C-alpha cells in the first residue's frame, strides 16, 4: 500500500511539473503573438512560422511525456 502511494505521489508531482511547463510555454507564445500584433511591420513571416512550429513541437513533446508516465 505504501509503495502504491509513493508511485501515485510521484505521478502527481510529474503531472504538476509538466503542466507548469506547458502553462509557461503557452504564456511565452501569447507574449510573442502580442508583440507581433503590436509591430507587424517588423516581423517576418519566416520568423513567425519557425516560432509557431517550435511551439507545437514543445507542446507535443510535453504531452508525450505525460502519457508515457502512465
The first five atom37 places (N, CA, C, CB, O) and aatype in JSON, in Angstrom:
{
  "aatype": [20, 20, 20, 20, 20, 20, 20, 20, 20, 20, 20, 20, 20, 20, 20, 20, 20, 20, 20, 20, 20, 20, 20, 20, 20, 20, 20, 20, 20, 20, 20, 20, 20, 20, 20, 20, 20, 20, 20, 20, 20, 20, 20, 20, 20, 20, 20, 20, 20, 20, 20, 20, 20, 20, 20, 20, 20, 20, 20, 20, 20, 20, 20, 20, 20, 20, 20, 20, 20, 20],
  "atom_mask": [
    [1, 1, 1, 1, 1],
    [1, 1, 1, 1, 1],
    [1, 1, 1, 1, 1],
    [1, 1, 1, 1, 1],
    [1, 1, 1, 1, 1],
    [1, 1, 1, 1, 1],
    [1, 1, 1, 1, 1],
    [1, 1, 1, 1, 1],
    [1, 1, 1, 1, 1],
    [1, 1, 1, 1, 1],
    [1, 1, 1, 1, 1],
    [1, 1, 1, 1, 1],
    [1, 1, 1, 1, 1],
    [1, 1, 1, 1, 1],
    [1, 1, 1, 1, 1],
    [1, 1, 1, 1, 1],
    [1, 1, 1, 1, 1],
    [1, 1, 1, 1, 1],
    [1, 1, 1, 1, 1],
    [1, 1, 1, 1, 1],
    [1, 1, 1, 1, 1],
    [1, 1, 1, 1, 1],
    [1, 1, 1, 1, 1],
    [1, 1, 1, 1, 1],
    [1, 1, 1, 1, 1],
    [1, 1, 1, 1, 1],
    [1, 1, 1, 1, 1],
    [1, 1, 1, 1, 1],
    [1, 1, 1, 1, 1],
    [1, 1, 1, 1, 1],
    [1, 1, 1, 1, 1],
    [1, 1, 1, 1, 1],
    [1, 1, 1, 1, 1],
    [1, 1, 1, 1, 1],
    [1, 1, 1, 1, 1],
    [1, 1, 1, 1, 1],
    [1, 1, 1, 1, 1],
    [1, 1, 1, 1, 1],
    [1, 1, 1, 1, 1],
    [1, 1, 1, 1, 1],
    [1, 1, 1, 1, 1],
    [1, 1, 1, 1, 1],
    [1, 1, 1, 1, 1],
    [1, 1, 1, 1, 1],
    [1, 1, 1, 1, 1],
    [1, 1, 1, 1, 1],
    [1, 1, 1, 1, 1],
    [1, 1, 1, 1, 1],
    [1, 1, 1, 1, 1],
    [1, 1, 1, 1, 1],
    [1, 1, 1, 1, 1],
    [1, 1, 1, 1, 1],
    [1, 1, 1, 1, 1],
    [1, 1, 1, 1, 1],
    [1, 1, 1, 1, 1],
    [1, 1, 1, 1, 1],
    [1, 1, 1, 1, 1],
    [1, 1, 1, 1, 1],
    [1, 1, 1, 1, 1],
    [1, 1, 1, 1, 1],
    [1, 1, 1, 1, 1],
    [1, 1, 1, 1, 1],
    [1, 1, 1, 1, 1],
    [1, 1, 1, 1, 1],
    [1, 1, 1, 1, 1],
    [1, 1, 1, 1, 1],
    [1, 1, 1, 1, 1],
    [1, 1, 1, 1, 1],
    [1, 1, 1, 1, 1],
    [1, 1, 1, 1, 1]
  ],
  "atom_positions": [
    [[0.83, -1.2, 0.0], [0.0, 0.0, 0.0], [0.87, 1.26, 0.0], [-0.95, 0.0, 1.23], [0.6, 2.22, -0.73]],
    [[1.92, 1.25, 0.82], [2.81, 2.4, 0.9], [3.52, 2.64, -0.43], [3.83, 2.21, 2.02], [3.71, 3.78, -0.85]],
    [[3.92, 1.56, -1.1], [4.59, 1.65, -2.4], [3.65, 2.27, -3.44], [5.07, 0.26, -2.87], [4.07, 3.1, -4.24]],
    [[2.38, 1.86, -3.42], [1.4, 2.42, -4.36], [1.21, 3.92, -4.13], [0.05, 1.7, -4.23], [1.08, 4.69, -5.08]],
    [[1.2, 4.33, -2.87], [1.04, 5.75, -2.53], [2.23, 6.55, -3.05], [0.89, 5.93, -0.99], [2.06, 7.65, -3.57]],
    [[3.45, 6.0, -2.9], [4.64, 6.68, -3.4], [4.59, 6.85, -4.92], [5.91, 5.91, -3.0], [4.92, 7.9, -5.45]],
    [[4.16, 5.79, -5.6], [4.05, 5.86, -7.06], [3.02, 6.91, -7.47], [3.66, 4.47, -7.65], [3.26, 7.7, -8.38]],
    [[1.89, 6.91, -6.79], [0.83, 7.88, -7.09], [1.33, 9.31, -6.84], [-0.43, 7.59, -6.24], [1.08, 10.21, -7.64]],
    [[2.03, 9.52, -5.72], [2.58, 10.85, -5.42], [3.58, 11.28, -6.48], [3.24, 10.85, -4.03], [3.61, 12.45, -6.88]],
    [[4.41, 10.35, -6.94], [5.39, 10.66, -7.98], [4.68, 11.06, -9.27], [6.31, 9.45, -8.23], [5.08, 12.03, -9.92]],
    [[3.65, 10.33, -9.65], [2.89, 10.67, -10.86], [2.25, 12.04, -10.73], [1.81, 9.61, -11.14], [2.28, 12.84, -11.67]],
    [[1.66, 12.33, -9.58], [1.03, 13.65, -9.39], [2.07, 14.76, -9.47], [0.31, 13.7, -8.02], [1.82, 15.81, -10.07]],
    [[3.25, 14.53, -8.88], [4.31, 15.54, -8.91], [4.77, 15.78, -10.35], [5.5, 15.11, -8.02], [4.98, 16.92, -10.76]],
    [[4.93, 14.7, -11.11], [5.36, 14.83, -12.51], [4.32, 15.57, -13.34], [5.63, 13.44, -13.12], [4.66, 16.42, -14.16]],
    [[3.06, 15.25, -13.12], [1.99, 15.91, -13.88], [1.94, 17.4, -13.55], [0.62, 15.25, -13.58], [1.77, 18.23, -14.44]],
    [[2.1, 17.75, -12.26], [2.11, 19.17, -11.88], [3.28, 19.9, -12.54], [2.19, 19.33, -10.34], [3.12, 21.02, -13.02]],
    [[4.44, 19.26, -12.56], [5.63, 19.87, -13.17], [5.42, 20.08, -14.67], [6.88, 19.0, -12.91], [5.72, 21.15, -15.2]],
    [[4.92, 19.06, -15.35], [4.7, 19.17, -16.79], [3.61, 20.19, -17.12], [4.32, 17.8, -17.37], [3.72, 20.93, -18.1]],
    [[2.57, 20.22, -16.3], [1.5, 21.21, -16.51], [2.06, 22.62, -16.36], [0.34, 20.97, -15.52], [1.73, 23.51, -17.14]],
    [[2.89, 22.81, -15.34], [3.53, 24.12, -15.15], [4.38, 24.51, -16.34], [4.38, 24.11, -13.89], [4.37, 25.67, -16.76]],
    [[5.11, 23.55, -16.9], [5.94, 23.82, -18.09], [5.07, 24.21, -19.28], [6.79, 22.59, -18.44], [5.41, 25.13, -20.03]],
    [[3.96, 23.51, -19.45], [3.05, 23.83, -20.56], [2.48, 25.23, -20.41], [1.92, 22.81, -20.64], [2.43, 25.99, -21.38]],
    [[2.05, 25.57, -19.2], [1.48, 26.9, -18.97], [2.53, 27.97, -19.23], [0.94, 27.02, -17.51], [2.23, 28.99, -19.85]],
    [[3.75, 27.74, -18.77], [4.82, 28.7, -19.0], [5.08, 28.87, -20.5], [6.11, 28.25, -18.29], [5.23, 29.99, -20.98]],
    [[5.12, 27.76, -21.23], [5.35, 27.82, -22.67], [4.22, 28.58, -23.37], [5.47, 26.4, -23.25], [4.47, 29.4, -24.25]],
    [[2.98, 28.31, -22.97], [1.84, 28.98, -23.6], [1.87, 30.47, -23.31], [0.52, 28.37, -23.12], [1.52, 31.28, -24.17]],
    [[2.27, 30.86, -22.1], [2.38, 32.28, -21.77], [3.43, 32.96, -22.64], [2.73, 32.46, -20.29], [3.24, 34.1, -23.07]],
    [[4.54, 32.27, -22.91], [5.57, 32.82, -23.78], [5.03, 33.02, -25.19], [6.81, 31.91, -23.8], [5.33, 34.02, -25.85]],
    [[4.23, 32.06, -25.66], [3.67, 32.18, -27.01], [2.68, 33.34, -27.09], [2.98, 30.87, -27.42], [2.64, 34.05, -28.09]],
    [[1.89, 33.53, -26.04], [0.94, 34.65, -26.02], [1.7, 35.97, -26.08], [0.05, 34.6, -24.74], [1.31, 36.88, -26.81]],
    [[2.8, 36.08, -25.32], [3.62, 37.29, -25.36], [4.14, 37.54, -26.77], [4.8, 37.18, -24.38], [4.13, 38.67, -27.25]],
    [[4.59, 36.48, -27.43], [5.12, 36.62, -28.78], [4.04, 37.12, -29.75], [5.7, 35.29, -29.27], [4.29, 38.01, -30.55]],
    [[2.85, 36.53, -29.66], [1.75, 36.93, -30.54], [1.39, 38.39, -30.3], [0.51, 36.03, -30.32], [1.13, 39.13, -31.25]],
    [[1.38, 38.81, -29.04], [1.07, 40.21, -28.74], [2.13, 41.14, -29.33], [0.97, 40.43, -27.22], [1.81, 42.22, -29.82]],
    [[3.39, 40.7, -29.29], [4.47, 41.51, -29.86], [4.3, 41.63, -31.37], [5.84, 40.91, -29.51], [4.52, 42.7, -31.94]],
    [[3.92, 40.53, -32.02], [3.71, 40.57, -33.47], [2.56, 41.52, -33.81], [3.4, 39.15, -34.02], [2.66, 42.32, -34.74]],
    [[1.47, 41.43, -33.04], [0.31, 42.27, -33.33], [0.62, 43.74, -33.15], [-0.86, 41.87, -32.44], [0.06, 44.58, -33.85]],
    [[1.5, 44.07, -32.21], [1.81, 45.49, -31.99], [2.84, 46.04, -32.97], [2.31, 45.68, -30.57], [2.9, 47.25, -33.18]],
    [[3.66, 45.16, -33.59], [4.66, 45.61, -34.56], [4.66, 44.69, -35.78], [6.07, 45.66, -33.92], [5.68, 44.04, -36.04]],
    [[3.57, 44.6, -36.53], [3.52, 43.65, -37.65], [4.54, 43.93, -38.74], [2.14, 43.66, -38.25], [4.99, 43.0, -39.41]],
    [[4.91, 45.19, -38.93], [5.85, 45.53, -40.0], [7.28, 45.07, -39.68], [5.83, 47.03, -40.24], [8.11, 45.0, -40.59]],
    [[7.58, 44.77, -38.41], [8.93, 44.37, -38.03], [9.09, 42.85, -37.93], [9.31, 45.01, -36.7], [10.15, 42.35, -37.56]],
    [[8.03, 42.13, -38.26], [8.05, 40.68, -38.08], [7.94, 39.98, -39.44], [6.91, 40.22, -37.15], [7.01, 40.23, -40.2]],
    [[8.89, 39.1, -39.72], [8.85, 38.39, -40.99], [7.99, 37.13, -40.87], [10.26, 38.03, -41.46], [7.89, 36.54, -39.79]],
    [[7.39, 36.74, -41.96], [6.57, 35.52, -41.99], [7.44, 34.3, -41.66], [5.9, 35.35, -43.37], [6.98, 33.37, -41.0]],
    [[8.68, 34.32, -42.13], [9.59, 33.21, -41.86], [9.79, 33.01, -40.36], [10.95, 33.45, -42.56], [9.76, 31.89, -39.86]],
    [[10.01, 34.12, -39.64], [10.24, 34.04, -38.2], [8.98, 33.54, -37.48], [10.66, 35.42, -37.64], [9.07, 32.71, -36.57]],
    [[7.83, 34.04, -37.87], [6.57, 33.61, -37.25], [6.37, 32.11, -37.44], [5.37, 34.4, -37.85], [5.99, 31.41, -36.51]],
    [[6.62, 31.64, -38.65], [6.45, 30.21, -38.96], [7.39, 29.36, -38.13], [6.68, 29.95, -40.45], [6.98, 28.33, -37.58]],
    [[8.65, 29.76, -38.02], [9.62, 28.99, -37.24], [9.21, 28.9, -35.78], [11.02, 29.62, -37.34], [9.29, 27.83, -35.17]],
    [[8.77, 30.01, -35.2], [8.4, 30.01, -33.78], [7.12, 29.21, -33.56], [8.22, 31.44, -33.27], [6.99, 28.53, -32.54]],
    [[6.18, 29.28, -34.49], [4.94, 28.51, -34.35], [5.23, 27.01, -34.37], [3.95, 28.87, -35.49], [4.67, 26.26, -33.56]],
    [[6.09, 26.56, -35.27], [6.44, 25.14, -35.32], [7.19, 24.71, -34.06], [7.27, 24.83, -36.56], [6.98, 23.61, -33.56]],
    [[8.07, 25.57, -33.56], [8.8, 25.25, -32.34], [7.84, 25.09, -31.16], [9.85, 26.34, -32.02], [8.0, 24.19, -30.34]],
    [[6.85, 25.96, -31.09], [5.86, 25.88, -30.0], [5.05, 24.6, -30.1], [4.92, 27.1, -30.04], [4.82, 23.93, -29.09]],
    [[4.62, 24.24, -31.31], [3.85, 23.0, -31.48], [4.69, 21.79, -31.08], [3.38, 22.85, -32.95], [4.19, 20.86, -30.45]],
    [[5.97, 21.8, -31.45], [6.85, 20.68, -31.11], [7.0, 20.55, -29.59], [8.24, 20.87, -31.76], [6.94, 19.45, -29.05]],
    [[7.19, 21.68, -28.91], [7.37, 21.64, -27.45], [6.12, 21.14, -26.76], [7.73, 23.03, -26.92], [6.2, 20.31, -25.85]],
    [[4.95, 21.61, -27.18], [3.7, 21.18, -26.56], [3.48, 19.69, -26.81], [2.5, 21.99, -27.11], [3.07, 18.96, -25.91]],
    [[3.76, 19.23, -28.03], [3.62, 17.8, -28.35], [4.57, 16.97, -27.51], [3.87, 17.55, -29.84], [4.19, 15.91, -27.0]],
    [[5.79, 17.43, -27.36], [6.78, 16.69, -26.57], [6.34, 16.58, -25.12], [8.16, 17.38, -26.66], [6.47, 15.51, -24.52]],
    [[5.82, 17.67, -24.54], [5.33, 17.63, -23.16], [4.16, 16.67, -23.03], [4.92, 19.03, -22.68], [4.09, 15.9, -22.07]],
    [[3.25, 16.69, -23.99], [2.1, 15.8, -23.95], [2.54, 14.34, -24.01], [1.13, 16.11, -25.1], [2.01, 13.5, -23.29]],
    [[3.5, 14.04, -24.87], [4.01, 12.67, -24.98], [4.64, 12.22, -23.67], [5.02, 12.57, -26.12], [4.5, 11.06, -23.28]],
    [[5.33, 13.12, -23.0], [5.96, 12.78, -21.72], [4.91, 12.45, -20.69], [6.86, 13.92, -21.23], [5.08, 11.51, -19.91]],
    [[3.83, 13.2, -20.66], [2.74, 12.95, -19.7], [2.17, 11.56, -19.93], [1.63, 14.02, -19.82], [1.97, 10.8, -18.98]],
    [[1.89, 11.22, -21.19], [1.25, 9.94, -21.48], [2.2, 8.76, -21.26], [0.75, 9.93, -22.91], [1.75, 7.66, -20.96]],
    [[3.49, 8.98, -21.39], [4.46, 7.91, -21.18], [4.54, 7.47, -19.73], [5.83, 8.35, -21.66], [4.88, 6.33, -19.44]],
    [[4.23, 8.38, -18.79], [4.35, 8.06, -17.36], [3.24, 7.15, -16.88], [4.36, 9.33, -16.53], [3.38, 6.52, -15.83]],
    [[2.15, 7.07, -17.62], [1.01, 6.25, -17.16], [1.15, 4.81, -17.61], [-0.3, 6.82, -17.68], [0.28, 3.99, -17.31]]
  ]
}
